[in-house]
Amino acid sequence: MTLDTVWLIIGFLGQGVFFMRWVVQWIASERHAESRIPTAFWYMSLLGGLITLAYAIYRQDPVFIAGQSIGSVVYLRNLMLIYRSNPADSPKTSTATKS
């Protein structure tokens, strides 16, 4: 297995995590019969974005790097806002925020 193949797998892994966040959001919304964005959505966004950012850096793609970098800041900021408004919540007890 070549280094390029390993990085291709990493890139697809990042995209897979990033895609699955929408599945998590959809399930949460269906369970509550209203639009919901669970905290897991933001964690998956951040993880998928950072993995994809690593792939973009390896590929040396400035457009992709810029997009993923900015996105990661937004995901991190949303997590900070969630925990600031719910300081007693831990990742296990924080279930969802309305959108």
mmCIF file as gemmi writes it, N, C-alpha and C atoms, coordinates in Angstrom:
data_model
loop_
_atom_site.group_PDB
_atom_site.id
_atom_site.type_symbol
_atom_site.label_atom_id
_atom_site.label_alt_id
_atom_site.label_comp_id
_atom_site.label_asym_id
_atom_site.label_entity_id
_atom_site.label_seq_id
_atom_site.pdbx_PDB_ins_code
_atom_site.Cartn_x
_atom_site.Cartn_y
_atom_site.Cartn_z
_atom_site.occupancy
_atom_site.B_iso_or_equiv
_atom_site.pdbx_formal_charge
_atom_site.auth_seq_id
_atom_site.auth_asym_id
_atom_site.pdbx_PDB_model_num
ATOM 1 N N . MET Axp A 1 ? 0.853 -1.176 0 1 0 ? 1 A 1
ATOM 2 C CA . MET Axp A 1 ? 0 0 0 1 0 ? 1 A 1
ATOM 3 C C . MET Axp A 1 ? 0.9 1.241 0 1 0 ? 1 A 1
ATOM 4 N N . THR Axp A 2 ? 0.644 2.137 -0.915 1 0 ? 2 A 1
ATOM 5 C CA . THR Axp A 2 ? 1.47 3.338 -1.045 1 0 ? 2 A 1
ATOM 6 C C . THR Axp A 2 ? 0.973 4.431 -0.099 1 0 ? 2 A 1
ATOM 7 N N . LEU Axp A 3 ? 1.811 5.428 0.092 1 0 ? 3 A 1
ATOM 8 C CA . LEU Axp A 3 ? 1.445 6.569 0.921 1 0 ? 3 A 1
ATOM 9 C C . LEU Axp A 3 ? 0.224 7.284 0.344 1 0 ? 3 A 1
ATOM 10 N N . ASP Axp A 4 ? 0.17 7.415 -0.975 1 0 ? 4 A 1
ATOM 11 C CA . ASP Axp A 4 ? -0.993 8.059 -1.605 1 0 ? 4 A 1
ATOM 12 C C . ASP Axp A 4 ? -2.279 7.287 -1.321 1 0 ? 4 A 1
ATOM 13 N N . THR Axp A 5 ? -2.206 5.974 -1.31 1 0 ? 5 A 1
ATOM 14 C CA . THR Axp A 5 ? -3.384 5.157 -1.021 1 0 ? 5 A 1
ATOM 15 C C . THR Axp A 5 ? -3.845 5.352 0.417 1 0 ? 5 A 1
ATOM 16 N N . VAL Axp A 6 ? -2.897 5.406 1.34 1 0 ? 6 A 1
ATOM 17 C CA . VAL Axp A 6 ? -3.234 5.649 2.748 1 0 ? 6 A 1
ATOM 18 C C . VAL Axp A 6 ? -3.93 6.996 2.89 1 0 ? 6 A 1
ATOM 19 N N . TRP Axp A 7 ? -3.409 8.029 2.257 1 0 ? 7 A 1
ATOM 20 C CA . TRP Axp A 7 ? -4.023 9.353 2.339 1 0 ? 7 A 1
ATOM 21 C C . TRP Axp A 7 ? -5.381 9.398 1.656 1 0 ? 7 A 1
ATOM 22 N N . LEU Axp A 8 ? -5.554 8.627 0.612 1 0 ? 8 A 1
ATOM 23 C CA . LEU Axp A 8 ? -6.859 8.545 -0.042 1 0 ? 8 A 1
ATOM 24 C C . LEU Axp A 8 ? -7.881 7.928 0.917 1 0 ? 8 A 1
ATOM 25 N N . ILE Axp A 9 ? -7.476 6.897 1.637 1 0 ? 9 A 1
ATOM 26 C CA . ILE Axp A 9 ? -8.35 6.282 2.637 1 0 ? 9 A 1
ATOM 27 C C . ILE Axp A 9 ? -8.68 7.281 3.738 1 0 ? 9 A 1
ATOM 28 N N . ILE Axp A 10 ? -7.685 8.029 4.19 1 0 ? 10 A 1
ATOM 29 C CA . ILE Axp A 10 ? -7.91 9.065 5.212 1 0 ? 10 A 1
ATOM 30 C C . ILE Axp A 10 ? -8.906 10.105 4.706 1 0 ? 10 A 1
ATOM 31 N N . GLY Axp A 11 ? -8.742 10.533 3.466 1 0 ? 11 A 1
ATOM 32 C CA . GLY Axp A 11 ? -9.664 11.512 2.879 1 0 ? 11 A 1
ATOM 33 C C . GLY Axp A 11 ? -11.094 10.997 2.832 1 0 ? 11 A 1
ATOM 34 N N . PHE Axp A 12 ? -11.264 9.738 2.42 1 0 ? 12 A 1
ATOM 35 C CA . PHE Axp A 12 ? -12.608 9.154 2.392 1 0 ? 12 A 1
ATOM 36 C C . PHE Axp A 12 ? -13.173 8.963 3.8 1 0 ? 12 A 1
ATOM 37 N N . LEU Axp A 13 ? -12.324 8.631 4.756 1 0 ? 13 A 1
ATOM 38 C CA . LEU Axp A 13 ? -12.76 8.513 6.14 1 0 ? 13 A 1
ATOM 39 C C . LEU Axp A 13 ? -13.308 9.854 6.634 1 0 ? 13 A 1
ATOM 40 N N . GLY Axp A 14 ? -12.583 10.923 6.383 1 0 ? 14 A 1
ATOM 41 C CA . GLY Axp A 14 ? -13.033 12.251 6.776 1 0 ? 14 A 1
ATOM 42 C C . GLY Axp A 14 ? -14.368 12.612 6.147 1 0 ? 14 A 1
ATOM 43 N N . GLN Axp A 15 ? -14.508 12.32 4.868 1 0 ? 15 A 1
ATOM 44 C CA . GLN Axp A 15 ? -15.773 12.607 4.183 1 0 ? 15 A 1
ATOM 45 C C . GLN Axp A 15 ? -16.9 11.737 4.731 1 0 ? 15 A 1
ATOM 46 N N . GLY Axp A 16 ? -16.576 10.502 5.103 1 0 ? 16 A 1
ATOM 47 C CA . GLY Axp A 16 ? -17.588 9.614 5.668 1 0 ? 16 A 1
ATOM 48 C C . GLY Axp A 16 ? -18.099 10.114 7.007 1 0 ? 16 A 1
ATOM 49 N N . VAL Axp A 17 ? -17.184 10.531 7.881 1 0 ? 17 A 1
ATOM 50 C CA . VAL Axp A 17 ? -17.579 11.088 9.179 1 0 ? 17 A 1
ATOM 51 C C . VAL Axp A 17 ? -18.398 12.355 8.958 1 0 ? 17 A 1
ATOM 52 N N . PHE Axp A 18 ? -17.95 13.186 8.026 1 0 ? 18 A 1
ATOM 53 C CA . PHE Axp A 18 ? -18.642 14.433 7.733 1 0 ? 18 A 1
ATOM 54 C C . PHE Axp A 18 ? -20.055 14.165 7.222 1 0 ? 18 A 1
ATOM 55 N N . PHE Axp A 19 ? -20.218 13.143 6.376 1 0 ? 19 A 1
ATOM 56 C CA . PHE Axp A 19 ? -21.54 12.791 5.862 1 0 ? 19 A 1
ATOM 57 C C . PHE Axp A 19 ? -22.443 12.244 6.974 1 0 ? 19 A 1
ATOM 58 N N . MET Axp A 20 ? -21.9 11.405 7.83 1 0 ? 20 A 1
ATOM 59 C CA . MET Axp A 20 ? -22.703 10.758 8.87 1 0 ? 20 A 1
ATOM 60 C C . MET Axp A 20 ? -23.296 11.75 9.865 1 0 ? 20 A 1
ATOM 61 N N . ARG Axp A 21 ? -22.715 12.943 9.954 1 0 ? 21 A 1
ATOM 62 C CA . ARG Axp A 21 ? -23.292 13.946 10.855 1 0 ? 21 A 1
ATOM 63 C C . ARG Axp A 21 ? -24.707 14.297 10.433 1 0 ? 21 A 1
ATOM 64 N N . TRP Axp A 22 ? -24.97 14.279 9.126 1 0 ? 22 A 1
ATOM 65 C CA . TRP Axp A 22 ? -26.315 14.586 8.632 1 0 ? 22 A 1
ATOM 66 C C . TRP Axp A 22 ? -27.287 13.475 8.992 1 0 ? 22 A 1
ATOM 67 N N . VAL Axp A 23 ? -26.823 12.244 8.998 1 0 ? 23 A 1
ATOM 68 C CA . VAL Axp A 23 ? -27.66 11.122 9.408 1 0 ? 23 A 1
ATOM 69 C C . VAL Axp A 23 ? -28.037 11.275 10.885 1 0 ? 23 A 1
ATOM 70 N N . VAL Axp A 24 ? -27.063 11.639 11.716 1 0 ? 24 A 1
ATOM 71 C CA . VAL Axp A 24 ? -27.304 11.858 13.141 1 0 ? 24 A 1
ATOM 72 C C . VAL Axp A 24 ? -28.326 12.981 13.334 1 0 ? 24 A 1
ATOM 73 N N . GLN Axp A 25 ? -28.185 14.06 12.581 1 0 ? 25 A 1
ATOM 74 C CA . GLN Axp A 25 ? -29.113 15.187 12.694 1 0 ? 25 A 1
ATOM 75 C C . GLN Axp A 25 ? -30.514 14.781 12.242 1 0 ? 25 A 1
ATOM 76 N N . TRP Axp A 26 ? -30.599 14.025 11.178 1 0 ? 26 A 1
ATOM 77 C CA . TRP Axp A 26 ? -31.888 13.575 10.653 1 0 ? 26 A 1
ATOM 78 C C . TRP Axp A 26 ? -32.602 12.687 11.672 1 0 ? 26 A 1
ATOM 79 N N . ILE Axp A 27 ? -31.88 11.738 12.255 1 0 ? 27 A 1
ATOM 80 C CA . ILE Axp A 27 ? -32.477 10.848 13.245 1 0 ? 27 A 1
ATOM 81 C C . ILE Axp A 27 ? -32.972 11.638 14.457 1 0 ? 27 A 1
ATOM 82 N N . ALA Axp A 28 ? -32.161 12.572 14.946 1 0 ? 28 A 1
ATOM 83 C CA . ALA Axp A 28 ? -32.564 13.393 16.093 1 0 ? 28 A 1
ATOM 84 C C . ALA Axp A 28 ? -33.817 14.208 15.774 1 0 ? 28 A 1
ATOM 85 N N . SER Axp A 29 ? -33.88 14.759 14.585 1 0 ? 29 A 1
ATOM 86 C CA . SER Axp A 29 ? -35.047 15.549 14.186 1 0 ? 29 A 1
ATOM 87 C C . SER Axp A 29 ? -36.294 14.678 14.085 1 0 ? 29 A 1
ATOM 88 N N . GLU Axp A 30 ? -36.146 13.494 13.515 1 0 ? 30 A 1
ATOM 89 C CA . GLU Axp A 30 ? -37.291 12.587 13.39 1 0 ? 30 A 1
ATOM 90 C C . GLU Axp A 30 ? -37.788 12.15 14.766 1 0 ? 30 A 1
ATOM 91 N N . ARG Axp A 31 ? -36.903 11.881 15.685 1 0 ? 31 A 1
ATOM 92 C CA . ARG Axp A 31 ? -37.298 11.45 17.031 1 0 ? 31 A 1
ATOM 93 C C . ARG Axp A 31 ? -38.082 12.519 17.771 1 0 ? 31 A 1
ATOM 94 N N . HIS Axp A 32 ? -37.761 13.78 17.504 1 0 ? 32 A 1
ATOM 95 C CA . HIS Axp A 32 ? -38.436 14.889 18.193 1 0 ? 32 A 1
ATOM 96 C C . HIS Axp A 32 ? -39.517 15.557 17.35 1 0 ? 32 A 1
ATOM 97 N N . ALA Axp A 33 ? -39.679 15.104 16.127 1 0 ? 33 A 1
ATOM 98 C CA . ALA Axp A 33 ? -40.678 15.652 15.204 1 0 ? 33 A 1
ATOM 99 C C . ALA Axp A 33 ? -40.495 17.156 14.992 1 0 ? 33 A 1
ATOM 100 N N . GLU Axp A 34 ? -39.241 17.599 15.064 1 0 ? 34 A 1
ATOM 101 C CA . GLU Axp A 34 ? -38.883 18.985 14.779 1 0 ? 34 A 1
ATOM 102 C C . GLU Axp A 34 ? -37.388 19.021 14.474 1 0 ? 34 A 1
ATOM 103 N N . SER Axp A 35 ? -36.957 20.089 13.858 1 0 ? 35 A 1
ATOM 104 C CA . SER Axp A 35 ? -35.542 20.2 13.502 1 0 ? 35 A 1
ATOM 105 C C . SER Axp A 35 ? -34.683 20.302 14.756 1 0 ? 35 A 1
ATOM 106 N N . ARG Axp A 36 ? -33.714 19.41 14.879 1 0 ? 36 A 1
ATOM 107 C CA . ARG Axp A 36 ? -32.792 19.381 16.01 1 0 ? 36 A 1
ATOM 108 C C . ARG Axp A 36 ? -31.368 19.211 15.502 1 0 ? 36 A 1
ATOM 109 N N . ILE Axp A 37 ? -30.442 19.827 16.211 1 0 ? 37 A 1
ATOM 110 C CA . ILE Axp A 37 ? -29.023 19.631 15.914 1 0 ? 37 A 1
ATOM 111 C C . ILE Axp A 37 ? -28.377 19.129 17.202 1 0 ? 37 A 1
ATOM 112 N N . PRO Axp A 38 ? -28.147 17.826 17.292 1 0 ? 38 A 1
ATOM 113 C CA . PRO Axp A 38 ? -27.543 17.285 18.506 1 0 ? 38 A 1
ATOM 114 C C . PRO Axp A 38 ? -26.072 17.68 18.622 1 0 ? 38 A 1
ATOM 115 N N . THR Axp A 39 ? -25.575 17.661 19.836 1 0 ? 39 A 1
ATOM 116 C CA . THR Axp A 39 ? -24.17 18.002 20.069 1 0 ? 39 A 1
ATOM 117 C C . THR Axp A 39 ? -23.251 17.085 19.27 1 0 ? 39 A 1
ATOM 118 N N . ALA Axp A 40 ? -23.659 15.831 19.087 1 0 ? 40 A 1
ATOM 119 C CA . ALA Axp A 40 ? -22.855 14.882 18.306 1 0 ? 40 A 1
ATOM 120 C C . ALA Axp A 40 ? -22.631 15.394 16.881 1 0 ? 40 A 1
ATOM 121 N N . PHE Axp A 41 ? -23.585 16.141 16.34 1 0 ? 41 A 1
ATOM 122 C CA . PHE Axp A 41 ? -23.447 16.71 14.991 1 0 ? 41 A 1
ATOM 123 C C . PHE Axp A 41 ? -22.207 17.601 14.915 1 0 ? 41 A 1
ATOM 124 N N . TRP Axp A 42 ? -22.016 18.429 15.945 1 0 ? 42 A 1
ATOM 125 C CA . TRP Axp A 42 ? -20.884 19.359 15.937 1 0 ? 42 A 1
ATOM 126 C C . TRP Axp A 42 ? -19.564 18.635 16.156 1 0 ? 42 A 1
ATOM 127 N N . TYR Axp A 43 ? -19.573 17.609 17.015 1 0 ? 43 A 1
ATOM 128 C CA . TYR Axp A 43 ? -18.356 16.813 17.19 1 0 ? 43 A 1
ATOM 129 C C . TYR Axp A 43 ? -17.98 16.099 15.897 1 0 ? 43 A 1
ATOM 130 N N . MET Axp A 44 ? -18.973 15.536 15.23 1 0 ? 44 A 1
ATOM 131 C CA . MET Axp A 44 ? -18.702 14.837 13.962 1 0 ? 44 A 1
ATOM 132 C C . MET Axp A 44 ? -18.261 15.822 12.882 1 0 ? 44 A 1
ATOM 133 N N . SER Axp A 45 ? -18.841 17.014 12.891 1 0 ? 45 A 1
ATOM 134 C CA . SER Axp A 45 ? -18.42 18.054 11.947 1 0 ? 45 A 1
ATOM 135 C C . SER Axp A 45 ? -16.961 18.404 12.158 1 0 ? 45 A 1
ATOM 136 N N . LEU Axp A 46 ? -16.586 18.608 13.426 1 0 ? 46 A 1
ATOM 137 C CA . LEU Axp A 46 ? -15.21 18.969 13.744 1 0 ? 46 A 1
ATOM 138 C C . LEU Axp A 46 ? -14.249 17.838 13.39 1 0 ? 46 A 1
ATOM 139 N N . LEU Axp A 47 ? -14.573 16.617 13.786 1 0 ? 47 A 1
ATOM 140 C CA . LEU Axp A 47 ? -13.7 15.475 13.496 1 0 ? 47 A 1
ATOM 141 C C . LEU Axp A 47 ? -13.566 15.244 11.997 1 0 ? 47 A 1
ATOM 142 N N . GLY Axp A 48 ? -14.691 15.21 11.297 1 0 ? 48 A 1
ATOM 143 C CA . GLY Axp A 48 ? -14.652 15.021 9.843 1 0 ? 48 A 1
ATOM 144 C C . GLY Axp A 48 ? -13.921 16.149 9.142 1 0 ? 48 A 1
ATOM 145 N N . GLY Axp A 49 ? -14.149 17.379 9.611 1 0 ? 49 A 1
ATOM 146 C CA . GLY Axp A 49 ? -13.479 18.533 9.018 1 0 ? 49 A 1
ATOM 147 C C . GLY Axp A 49 ? -11.973 18.501 9.226 1 0 ? 49 A 1
ATOM 148 N N . LEU Axp A 50 ? -11.538 18.102 10.436 1 0 ? 50 A 1
ATOM 149 C CA . LEU Axp A 50 ? -10.097 18.049 10.706 1 0 ? 50 A 1
ATOM 150 C C . LEU Axp A 50 ? -9.415 16.923 9.927 1 0 ? 50 A 1
ATOM 151 N N . ILE Axp A 51 ? -10.079 15.784 9.817 1 0 ? 51 A 1
ATOM 152 C CA . ILE Axp A 51 ? -9.512 14.69 9.019 1 0 ? 51 A 1
ATOM 153 C C . ILE Axp A 51 ? -9.405 15.109 7.56 1 0 ? 51 A 1
ATOM 154 N N . THR Axp A 52 ? -10.457 15.74 7.062 1 0 ? 52 A 1
ATOM 155 C CA . THR Axp A 52 ? -10.449 16.204 5.677 1 0 ? 52 A 1
ATOM 156 C C . THR Axp A 52 ? -9.417 17.315 5.484 1 0 ? 52 A 1
ATOM 157 N N . LEU Axp A 53 ? -9.24 18.161 6.488 1 0 ? 53 A 1
ATOM 158 C CA . LEU Axp A 53 ? -8.214 19.207 6.432 1 0 ? 53 A 1
ATOM 159 C C . LEU Axp A 53 ? -6.817 18.588 6.326 1 0 ? 53 A 1
ATOM 160 N N . ALA Axp A 54 ? -6.574 17.543 7.099 1 0 ? 54 A 1
ATOM 161 C CA . ALA Axp A 54 ? -5.27 16.863 7.014 1 0 ? 54 A 1
ATOM 162 C C . ALA Axp A 54 ? -5.039 16.332 5.603 1 0 ? 54 A 1
ATOM 163 N N . TYR Axp A 55 ? -6.068 15.757 5.015 1 0 ? 55 A 1
ATOM 164 C CA . TYR Axp A 55 ? -5.966 15.258 3.639 1 0 ? 55 A 1
ATOM 165 C C . TYR Axp A 55 ? -5.693 16.41 2.667 1 0 ? 55 A 1
ATOM 166 N N . ALA Axp A 56 ? -6.399 17.527 2.852 1 0 ? 56 A 1
ATOM 167 C CA . ALA Axp A 56 ? -6.215 18.689 1.974 1 0 ? 56 A 1
ATOM 168 C C . ALA Axp A 56 ? -4.802 19.25 2.088 1 0 ? 56 A 1
ATOM 169 N N . ILE Axp A 57 ? -4.257 19.261 3.301 1 0 ? 57 A 1
ATOM 170 C CA . ILE Axp A 57 ? -2.887 19.729 3.496 1 0 ? 57 A 1
ATOM 171 C C . ILE Axp A 57 ? -1.917 18.798 2.783 1 0 ? 57 A 1
ATOM 172 N N . TYR Axp A 58 ? -2.142 17.487 2.911 1 0 ? 58 A 1
ATOM 173 C CA . TYR Axp A 58 ? -1.288 16.526 2.205 1 0 ? 58 A 1
ATOM 174 C C . TYR Axp A 58 ? -1.341 16.763 0.699 1 0 ? 58 A 1
ATOM 175 N N . ARG Axp A 59 ? -2.538 17.026 0.18 1 0 ? 59 A 1
ATOM 176 C CA . ARG Axp A 59 ? -2.716 17.255 -1.266 1 0 ? 59 A 1
ATOM 177 C C . ARG Axp A 59 ? -2.253 18.656 -1.686 1 0 ? 59 A 1
ATOM 178 N N . GLN Axp A 60 ? -1.991 19.52 -0.715 1 0 ? 60 A 1
ATOM 179 C CA . GLN Axp A 60 ? -1.566 20.899 -0.953 1 0 ? 60 A 1
ATOM 180 C C . GLN Axp A 60 ? -2.579 21.662 -1.81 1 0 ? 60 A 1
ATOM 181 N N . ASP Axp A 61 ? -3.848 21.551 -1.426 1 0 ? 61 A 1
ATOM 182 C CA . ASP Axp A 61 ? -4.934 22.211 -2.141 1 0 ? 61 A 1
ATOM 183 C C . ASP Axp A 61 ? -5.385 23.428 -1.338 1 0 ? 61 A 1
ATOM 184 N N . PRO Axp A 62 ? -4.954 24.643 -1.731 1 0 ? 62 A 1
ATOM 185 C CA . PRO Axp A 62 ? -5.255 25.84 -0.931 1 0 ? 62 A 1
ATOM 186 C C . PRO Axp A 62 ? -6.744 26.149 -0.807 1 0 ? 62 A 1
ATOM 187 N N . VAL Axp A 63 ? -7.537 25.846 -1.811 1 0 ? 63 A 1
ATOM 188 C CA . VAL Axp A 63 ? -8.98 26.11 -1.737 1 0 ? 63 A 1
ATOM 189 C C . VAL Axp A 63 ? -9.622 25.192 -0.7 1 0 ? 63 A 1
ATOM 190 N N . PHE Axp A 64 ? -9.297 23.928 -0.763 1 0 ? 64 A 1
ATOM 191 C CA . PHE Axp A 64 ? -9.805 22.923 0.153 1 0 ? 64 A 1
ATOM 192 C C . PHE Axp A 64 ? -9.315 23.202 1.582 1 0 ? 64 A 1
ATOM 193 N N . ILE Axp A 65 ? -8.069 23.608 1.723 1 0 ? 65 A 1
ATOM 194 C CA . ILE Axp A 65 ? -7.501 23.934 3.031 1 0 ? 65 A 1
ATOM 195 C C . ILE Axp A 65 ? -8.241 25.114 3.652 1 0 ? 65 A 1
ATOM 196 N N . ALA Axp A 66 ? -8.468 26.15 2.879 1 0 ? 66 A 1
ATOM 197 C CA . ALA Axp A 66 ? -9.166 27.338 3.392 1 0 ? 66 A 1
ATOM 198 C C . ALA Axp A 66 ? -10.58 26.987 3.835 1 0 ? 66 A 1
ATOM 199 N N . GLY Axp A 67 ? -11.295 26.237 3.02 1 0 ? 67 A 1
ATOM 200 C CA . GLY Axp A 67 ? -12.668 25.873 3.357 1 0 ? 67 A 1
ATOM 201 C C . GLY Axp A 67 ? -12.76 25.036 4.614 1 0 ? 67 A 1
ATOM 202 N N . GLN Axp A 68 ? -11.907 24.03 4.736 1 0 ? 68 A 1
ATOM 203 C CA . GLN Axp A 68 ? -11.944 23.159 5.9 1 0 ? 68 A 1
ATOM 204 C C . GLN Axp A 68 ? -11.442 23.87 7.159 1 0 ? 68 A 1
ATOM 205 N N . SER Axp A 69 ? -10.489 24.762 7.01 1 0 ? 69 A 1
ATOM 206 C CA . SER Axp A 69 ? -9.978 25.507 8.164 1 0 ? 69 A 1
ATOM 207 C C . SER Axp A 69 ? -11.063 26.393 8.763 1 0 ? 69 A 1
ATOM 208 N N . ILE Axp A 70 ? -11.734 27.142 7.917 1 0 ? 70 A 1
ATOM 209 C CA . ILE Axp A 70 ? -12.793 28.042 8.384 1 0 ? 70 A 1
ATOM 210 C C . ILE Axp A 70 ? -13.941 27.24 8.988 1 0 ? 70 A 1
ATOM 211 N N . GLY Axp A 71 ? -14.311 26.148 8.331 1 0 ? 71 A 1
ATOM 212 C CA . GLY Axp A 71 ? -15.377 25.302 8.854 1 0 ? 71 A 1
ATOM 213 C C . GLY Axp A 71 ? -15.056 24.77 10.236 1 0 ? 71 A 1
ATOM 214 N N . SER Axp A 72 ? -13.83 24.333 10.433 1 0 ? 72 A 1
ATOM 215 C CA . SER Axp A 72 ? -13.429 23.78 11.727 1 0 ? 72 A 1
ATOM 216 C C . SER Axp A 72 ? -13.539 24.814 12.834 1 0 ? 72 A 1
ATOM 217 N N . VAL Axp A 73 ? -13.222 26.062 12.537 1 0 ? 73 A 1
ATOM 218 C CA . VAL Axp A 73 ? -13.362 27.136 13.529 1 0 ? 73 A 1
ATOM 219 C C . VAL Axp A 73 ? -14.836 27.304 13.9 1 0 ? 73 A 1
ATOM 220 N N . VAL Axp A 74 ? -15.713 27.252 12.92 1 0 ? 74 A 1
ATOM 221 C CA . VAL Axp A 74 ? -17.152 27.397 13.17 1 0 ? 74 A 1
ATOM 222 C C . VAL Axp A 74 ? -17.666 26.243 14.037 1 0 ? 74 A 1
ATOM 223 N N . TYR Axp A 75 ? -17.245 25.015 13.734 1 0 ? 75 A 1
ATOM 224 C CA . TYR Axp A 75 ? -17.706 23.859 14.512 1 0 ? 75 A 1
ATOM 225 C C . TYR Axp A 75 ? -17.227 23.949 15.954 1 0 ? 75 A 1
ATOM 226 N N . LEU Axp A 76 ? -15.977 24.328 16.135 1 0 ? 76 A 1
ATOM 227 C CA . LEU Axp A 76 ? -15.425 24.479 17.474 1 0 ? 76 A 1
ATOM 228 C C . LEU Axp A 76 ? -16.165 25.57 18.236 1 0 ? 76 A 1
ATOM 229 N N . ARG Axp A 77 ? -16.449 26.67 17.575 1 0 ? 77 A 1
ATOM 230 C CA . ARG Axp A 77 ? -17.167 27.774 18.223 1 0 ? 77 A 1
ATOM 231 C C . ARG Axp A 77 ? -18.574 27.344 18.638 1 0 ? 77 A 1
ATOM 232 N N . ASN Axp A 78 ? -19.254 26.577 17.823 1 0 ? 78 A 1
ATOM 233 C CA . ASN Axp A 78 ? -20.58 26.095 18.19 1 0 ? 78 A 1
ATOM 234 C C . ASN Axp A 78 ? -20.513 25.214 19.432 1 0 ? 78 A 1
ATOM 235 N N . LEU Axp A 79 ? -19.507 24.353 19.512 1 0 ? 79 A 1
ATOM 236 C CA . LEU Axp A 79 ? -19.339 23.527 20.71 1 0 ? 79 A 1
ATOM 237 C C . LEU Axp A 79 ? -19.07 24.391 21.942 1 0 ? 79 A 1
ATOM 238 N N . MET Axp A 80 ? -18.263 25.424 21.785 1 0 ? 80 A 1
ATOM 239 C CA . MET Axp A 80 ? -17.991 26.336 22.895 1 0 ? 80 A 1
ATOM 240 C C . MET Axp A 80 ? -19.279 27.01 23.353 1 0 ? 80 A 1
ATOM 241 N N . LEU Axp A 81 ? -20.104 27.45 22.427 1 0 ? 81 A 1
ATOM 242 C CA . LEU Axp A 81 ? -21.369 28.103 22.769 1 0 ? 81 A 1
ATOM 243 C C . LEU Axp A 81 ? -22.323 27.146 23.467 1 0 ? 81 A 1
ATOM 244 N N . ILE Axp A 82 ? -22.356 25.905 23.016 1 0 ? 82 A 1
ATOM 245 C CA . ILE Axp A 82 ? -23.222 24.905 23.653 1 0 ? 82 A 1
ATOM 246 C C . ILE Axp A 82 ? -22.817 24.715 25.099 1 0 ? 82 A 1
ATOM 247 N N . TYR Axp A 83 ? -21.515 24.551 25.344 1 0 ? 83 A 1
ATOM 248 C CA . TYR Axp A 83 ? -21.062 24.296 26.708 1 0 ? 83 A 1
ATOM 249 C C . TYR Axp A 83 ? -21.097 25.544 27.575 1 0 ? 83 A 1
ATOM 250 N N . ARG Axp A 84 ? -21.001 26.706 26.982 1 0 ? 84 A 1
ATOM 251 C CA . ARG Axp A 84 ? -21.119 27.943 27.76 1 0 ? 84 A 1
ATOM 252 C C . ARG Axp A 84 ? -22.548 28.131 28.246 1 0 ? 84 A 1
ATOM 253 N N . SER Axp A 85 ? -23.527 27.802 27.408 1 0 ? 85 A 1
ATOM 254 C CA . SER Axp A 85 ? -24.922 27.98 27.801 1 0 ? 85 A 1
ATOM 255 C C . SER Axp A 85 ? -25.418 26.866 28.706 1 0 ? 85 A 1
ATOM 256 N N . ASN Axp A 86 ? -24.734 25.718 28.718 1 0 ? 86 A 1
ATOM 257 C CA . ASN Axp A 86 ? -25.114 24.581 29.555 1 0 ? 86 A 1
ATOM 258 C C . ASN Axp A 86 ? -23.899 24.08 30.331 1 0 ? 86 A 1
ATOM 259 N N . PRO Axp A 87 ? -23.379 24.858 31.269 1 0 ? 87 A 1
ATOM 260 C CA . PRO Axp A 87 ? -22.139 24.452 31.939 1 0 ? 87 A 1
ATOM 261 C C . PRO Axp A 87 ? -22.26 23.157 32.729 1 0 ? 87 A 1
ATOM 262 N N . ALA Axp A 88 ? -23.455 22.788 33.175 1 0 ? 88 A 1
ATOM 263 C CA . ALA Axp A 88 ? -23.62 21.555 33.936 1 0 ? 88 A 1
ATOM 264 C C . ALA Axp A 88 ? -23.65 20.334 33.034 1 0 ? 88 A 1
ATOM 265 N N . ASP Axp A 89 ? -23.889 20.549 31.736 1 0 ? 89 A 1
ATOM 266 C CA . ASP Axp A 89 ? -23.969 19.428 30.803 1 0 ? 89 A 1
ATOM 267 C C . ASP Axp A 89 ? -22.59 18.881 30.488 1 0 ? 89 A 1
ATOM 268 N N . SER Axp A 90 ? -22.525 17.596 30.394 1 0 ? 90 A 1
ATOM 269 C CA . SER Axp A 90 ? -21.315 16.94 29.913 1 0 ? 90 A 1
ATOM 270 C C . SER Axp A 90 ? -21.643 16.369 28.547 1 0 ? 90 A 1
ATOM 271 N N . PRO Axp A 91 ? -20.661 15.896 27.78 1 0 ? 91 A 1
ATOM 272 C CA . PRO Axp A 91 ? -20.965 15.325 26.469 1 0 ? 91 A 1
ATOM 273 C C . PRO Axp A 91 ? -21.985 14.191 26.532 1 0 ? 91 A 1
ATOM 274 N N . LYS Axp A 92 ? -22.042 13.463 27.646 1 0 ? 92 A 1
ATOM 275 C CA . LYS Axp A 92 ? -22.984 12.344 27.761 1 0 ? 92 A 1
ATOM 276 C C . LYS Axp A 92 ? -24.403 12.814 28.018 1 0 ? 92 A 1
ATOM 277 N N . THR Axp A 93 ? -24.577 13.97 28.679 1 0 ? 93 A 1
ATOM 278 C CA . THR Axp A 93 ? -25.918 14.411 29.036 1 0 ? 93 A 1
ATOM 279 C C . THR Axp A 93 ? -26.467 15.471 28.094 1 0 ? 93 A 1
ATOM 280 N N . SER Axp A 94 ? -25.624 16.106 27.326 1 0 ? 94 A 1
ATOM 281 C CA . SER Axp A 94 ? -26.1 17.116 26.39 1 0 ? 94 A 1
ATOM 282 C C . SER Axp A 94 ? -26.645 16.428 25.156 1 0 ? 94 A 1
ATOM 283 N N . THR Axp A 95 ? -27.966 16.429 24.989 1 0 ? 95 A 1
ATOM 284 C CA . THR Axp A 95 ? -28.587 15.64 23.925 1 0 ? 95 A 1
ATOM 285 C C . THR Axp A 95 ? -28.795 16.42 22.64 1 0 ? 95 A 1
ATOM 286 N N . ALA Axp A 96 ? -29.389 17.59 22.723 1 0 ? 96 A 1
ATOM 287 C CA . ALA Axp A 96 ? -29.703 18.289 21.48 1 0 ? 96 A 1
ATOM 288 C C . ALA Axp A 96 ? -29.999 19.75 21.746 1 0 ? 96 A 1
ATOM 289 N N . THR Axp A 97 ? -29.801 20.536 20.699 1 0 ? 97 A 1
ATOM 290 C CA . THR Axp A 97 ? -30.201 21.93 20.72 1 0 ? 97 A 1
ATOM 291 C C . THR Axp A 97 ? -31.111 22.154 19.539 1 0 ? 97 A 1
ATOM 292 N N . LYS Axp A 98 ? -32.126 22.978 19.72 1 0 ? 98 A 1
ATOM 293 C CA . LYS Axp A 98 ? -33.034 23.266 18.609 1 0 ? 98 A 1
ATOM 294 C C . LYS Axp A 98 ? -32.339 24.141 17.598 1 0 ? 98 A 1
ATOM 295 N N . SER Axp A 99 ? -32.716 23.977 16.347 1 0 ? 99 A 1
ATOM 296 C CA . SER Axp A 99 ? -32.176 24.859 15.305 1 0 ? 99 A 1
ATOM 297 C C . SER Axp A 99 ? -33.282 25.709 14.742 1 0 ? 99 A 1
